[in-house]
Each structure stands twice: as C-alpha cells, then as structure tokens.
Amino acid sequence: MDAVGAVAPHVDFSIWGLFWSADWVVKSVMLGLLGASIWCWAIIIDKSLHYRRAASEMNRFERQFWSGQSLEELYQAQSERTSGGLGAVFVAAMKEWKRSHEQNASSYVGMQQRLDKVLDVAIARESENLEKRLTFLATVGSAGPFIGLFGTVWGIMNAFTAIAASSSTNLAVVAAPIAEALFATAIGLVAAIPAVIAYNKLSSDAGKMIGRLEGFADEFSTILSRQLEGSG
C-alpha cells in the first residue's frame, strides 16, 4: 500500500501527461485523430470561404445576365476572366452555341441535344468542385468515434494488464491507463462532432448552389431553344 501511495502522486493527469504516458498504439490513435481534426477544420474554413465567394459570384452573374446585356457581350466579358459557377456554365454553353453556328449545323434537334449535354457536363464539373473534400468530413464524422473507441479499448486492456501484473485492484494502478483510454475517446469525439455538423451544413449549402446551377441551365437552355426556333 505504501509503494502504491509513493508511486501514485507521480502520475501526471494533465493532457500532455496522459499523451506522453500512453501506449504507442493509443498515441498513434490520438495523433491520427488530432491530424484528422486539424485537416477537417482546414476544409471547413476553406469551404466556408469558397461557398461565400461562389454565392457572391452567382449573385453578381445573375444581375448581369438579367440586366438586358446581350449574350455576346456577356460571353466576351466572362471569357476574358476565369469564371466559375454560373459563369462557367454560361461560357461552356455559349462556346458550343458559337461552334455549332460556325459549322452551320443543319439539325436544330441535334444542336439542342449537344447544348443540353454541354450544360450537364459543366454542371457536373462545378458540382464536383463544390463537393470536393466533403467526403473526408463525412468519413471523420462517422469513423472518428470508433477510432477513438479502439484507443479506449486498447487502453483498458493495458489497465487490466497492469492489474494482473501488480496483483492489486487499487485504483492508483489502473487510473492512468483508464484516463489515457478515455482521453482517446474524447479526441475522437472532438474530431467527429464538428466534422458531422460542418458536413451537414456544407452539404446543404453545396446542394443549394448546385440547384441554382441546374435552374439557370434550364432557363438558359430555354432561351437558346427559342432562338433556335426563331432562326429556324
């Protein structure tokens, strides 16, 4: 009892103490979850700023598009700079439109089908850009607690091993391994909870912007279809 009492005060239960005294497997789990958490926050910040810029660009483009400016003038203005979102969809469709007219396409049905296909491809490209790296947030959000739980189970195994080696059930023998194990679970939750919340929010924002892309593509396709019928 005196030996245990002499050793127990030297156990460091601070965050750093729990980390440095942990088994290498538990340490690996902690470092992996910490790295995943840092990367998740980098994605969250980057995507939040990206979506804010994308929404602002969409609003600006829609104002220009519906301002009465000619399609040719708008196309020239958008072509001179790197466009994204609605601007990229518009430029892709206008390129196909101009290419078909330059080649004197005889089939208006085929021309409309090519325009629709170009719009679909442009939307898919922009959607992929909007949703890129969101799957990592979903993965961390779903797997993080289980990875932390693995560290917990491993730490508790070490605690029982310490009990068997010391032939003592004194709490001081197992307190440190159990604390390390629970710390691994805590880090798993710290990584997973923000990832899940951010994934739901960012996925919703991405879905709304993709919906705007699809809605604009339908409207623009209708405008070009009317021009095709008029020229026919």
Disulfide bonds with the S-S distance in Angstrom:
none
